[in-house]
Amino acid sequence: MNFPYNLKTYRSLTGFFIFLLILLFPFSRLFAQNEIPDSLVKERIDHIQNSLNEGKPAAKLWWNGWLYGYSAATVVQGAVFISSDELKTRQDMALGAATTLVGAVGQLIMPMTPASAPGKLALIPGDTPEERINKLKKAEELFEASSKREKDGRSWKMHALSSAINLSSGMITWLGFDRTIKAGLINFAINEVITEAQIWTQPTRAIKDYKVYCERYKSGLPSVLYKPKAQLFVNAFPGGVALKLVF
């Protein structure tokens, strides 16, 4: 019987395939180790959904309350501005309406993620194991975004921005309307109290709940977001074979 290749070639190919099996075996184990049981996936989804549901009422009340409050103040001050014949009153109402309008717009351009996240998560399908993996990924993203939104709302940037707007309002009262410095300081102080109250009354439950979740489920455990991928490239050349592993 004639063989197309000599014995040395067969030995080389056999050795190559054995080496390939040994090389790939650890990666198959690595994939298996990063698999999360479906029961744990369900548990984590339920934990996030329940946490977001419990934080929603306070977040929604805070956002709607300040939005409606600023909007109502803008309308009332605008109406007084239109109906009044006194210059000082018209100036104060115009400036006040502009300030509260900025507050209302601020609520609109910075939606309260913890108030909307529970509804978004509930709409994501999770009937099959594959869908539940995807749902858990989205749930963790929404949970993290809710926590970040609350942190941003309490950050020094919000204090600095509101103080800058309030200071501008006080300066306009003092210099722009040719009032006393005391009048400018009173205007600044009133607006500062209002905006600081808005910042400090913002709920922070998502921050604490997300931290608890991470400590419970993501500390030392495989993350559903991590899926190792490896590619093996084989290049043959005269006298040998080159292997290249890319992660």
C-alpha positions, 0 to 999 in steps of 0.5 A: 500500500502506498501512503501519500505522506511519509511516516515523519509527516504523520507523526508531525500531524499527530503531534500537532493535533494532540498539542491542539487538544491540550491547548484548547482544553483549558479554554473550554474549562475557562468558558465553563467556569464563567457560566452563571447558573440560570437560577442565579441569573433569575435571582439577580434579575429579581433582586435588581427589579425589586430594588428599582421598584422600591426606589421608584416612588421616591425618585418619581415624587422628587422629580415631578415635585420639583418640575411642577413646583418650578413650572408653577412658579414660572407661570405665576411670576410671569402672570404677575409680570404681565399684570403689574404696572410697577417697574420694581415688581416687573423686574423682580418677577421677570428675573424670578420667572427666568430663574425658575424656568431654568430650574424646570428645564434642568429637570427635563434635560436631566431625567431621573433614571431611577424613576424610569428604570423599573418600567424599562427593565420589566419590558425586557423579555426573559422567558428563555435562558438566553433572554435572561442572560441579556436581561441581566446585562441590561438590568445591571446597566440600568442599575448602574445608570440609576446609581450614577444619576443620583451621584451626579445629582449630589455632586459638587458640580450641581452645587457649583452650577446652581450657585453660579446661577443664583449668584448671577441672579443676585448680581442682576438684582444689585447692579442690573436693577440698580438696587442695594447690595443687600437686595442682591444678597437676599435674592442670592440667599433665597435662590440658594436655599431653594436649589440646595434643598432640591439637591439635598432632598434628591433620593440616594437609594439607588446608590446604596442598593447598587453597592449592596448588589455589587458586594453580594453578587459581583465580589469574587464571582463571575460577571455575566458581562464577561465572556472570554473569547479566544482565536487560534491561528495556524500558519504552516511553513516549510519545516514546521507550523506556527500557532498564534493565540489572540484574545 
